[in-house]
Amino acid sequence: MTTQRLSGCGTALVTPFTRDGAVDEPALRALVDWQVAEGIHFVVPCGSTGEAATLSPEEHERVVTITVEQVAGRVPVVAGAGSNDTRRAIAMSRRMRVAGATHLLHVSPMYNKPPQRGIVAHFTAVADAAELPIILYNVPGRTGSNVDARTTLQLAEVPGIIAVKEASANMAQVGDILKDRPAHFSVLSGDDELTLAMMALGADGVISVVSNVTPRAMATLVERALGGDQRGARGVHMALLPWMRAAFIESNPIPAKAALAMQGRIANVLRLPLVPLDASHEALVRAAIEAGAGAA
């Protein structure tokens, strides 16, 4: 198992679909190639941005396999493998290892809302079985429960758990994790707009939605922040701010897919219950991505 510390800007990849709703393999390959060419530091297929909840296990594995093939070892591939059924999470983790992923992203169990000790038991069981390094994903807005700082720090001591994607928007909680984390454990923003603020406290990067559309700019923001160029990072942040907000004007990945379609990279197709961007938001999204494209 590789335990290399993860840092930089990773893109939470959308999953392109054809007009008839199948996975669009050529569009996915082209998107991955463009992301790597633009300087993104790692890619994250089959997370919530990738509409993993609507992918069959076979489609999920195929998307990761294609991503691994297209990356060809140039950057890490962090495959989403989470479930609120621990046995299913373990089974998906094993499939992702066979598909060639280098790391796994595991969301805290949603809907059944386990207590903190249940969250610890879930992630510990997955880590014991997974055979790949794991990034925890705390996103209370989607799961309905928070992984508190004490729990994250306890899990940071579990062999194989190497990072957290923190999307609680609770900066006090982020600060507590950063203050007491072990040296090997990375903290990654799960909220594009809070990336710079979290990195000012010592975070290591971001798993980004907006970088689907503006990969070079978002990678530059993170690189400048990691290099201590706060003024330069702040300039990119401000230029990207309209797109960071427009990207969430409706549920993710609705705006990101609309923006990529405006760029001609994918068809603007989502799986129900998600639907295409409301037409009233199109001008805002178009203006935001045009402003953000020149941010780097």
Summary of the structure (lengths in Angstrom):
residues: 296
radius of gyration: 17.6
end to end distance: 35.0
largest distance: 49.2
contacts: 1083
relative contact order: 0.14
helix: 50%
strand: 13%
